[in-house]
Amino acid sequence: METKRNFEHFSTRNEQRIFREMETELMGELREAKINTTLSPENIMRYHHGAGWHTHGVNEDIDDAGKFESQSLTTEIKFEDILNQRMDVSAYFNKIADHVHGMQMRLLYKVVGESTDKSGNIVSTKVEGSIANSFLAMLRKIEFGVDRNGNVSMPQIHAGKEMSEKMLQELQAQGAEFQAEVEKVKAEKTAQALEREAERLARFKRHPDE
């Protein structure tokens, strides 16, 4: 994303305030653009009030009290760069956005990891014996979602480049029996997702003409 703001010298306090507001707005846009490359905007919720929350899981014994965690970032502009007019505004703001995005993703994976550890919803390659078996076990454990248009969405797999390539190679190397079992599980999960969505929609009152 290119930075198209014109940041000039602000001498008065009011102009400094305007500059800070523009800077905050731009950083928000850059951060959101980067997070949307990893997570669907439809799956992102914003929290505007309070200092904590409770997460109620499927397991009634799990009632986690969540809390906000502060994040900080230090950046610098070298005097010699200012002196020599080496001021790449786009690179400067994108560098900050990259750092913020990295912190958010590390925190996200940390929270997800802690949650799965508590719920026991974990698949182990050592137990299953192979990546392919682990993938099939994982597919059996999860639930598919349904988007606002009524389409069933497939789950996303988040892994490093090396692990993603290794997993893809092993899955592609499996025989027809394995592939058929994967398709069978996917069909079952799809039917279950549509059934849950139909039950959810049935709880809402509809207009007589619908």
C-alpha positions, 0 to 999 in steps of 0.5 A: 500500500502506498502512502499518499499522505503529505506530511509537512512541518506542523508548527502549531499545537493544533497542526501537531494534533492533526498530524498525530490523528493522520498518523494514527489513521494511516497506521490503522489502515496499514495494520488492517490491510496486513491482518486481512491477508491472514484472517478474513475480515468477517472473522475479526471482531473489535472490542471497544469497552471494558478491560476483560471478558469471559470465554464460554467453551463447549466444555462447561468446565472451561470458563476463561477470564480474558484480559488485554495485554499491552504491546509496545514498539520502539522505532527511530529516525536517524539524524543523518537520514534527516540531514541527508533527506533520506526520508522514505515515509512509506517504508517507515510506516510499513516497517511499523505496521509489519512489527505491529502485525507480527506482534498481533499474530504471535499473540493470536497463536499464543492464545489459540495454543493455550485454549487448545491445551486447556480443551484438549482439542489437540492432534499429535503426529507422534500419536497418529503416526504420520502427517497424513493421519494427523490431518485426517484426525484434525479434520474429524475434530473440527467443525466447518462454518457457514458464511452469511451467504449460506456457503460452507467454508473450509477450515484454514491451516496456519503453518510455516512455509517449510511445514506447509510444503512438507504437509502438502507433499505428504497429503498429495502422496497418499493413495485413493483410499485416503483421499476418499476418506478425506472427501467422506469426512468433508461431506459429513462435516459440511452436512453437519454445518448446514444442519447447525445453521438451519437450526440456528436460523429456525430460532429467528422469527420470519416474515409471513411472506418469506 
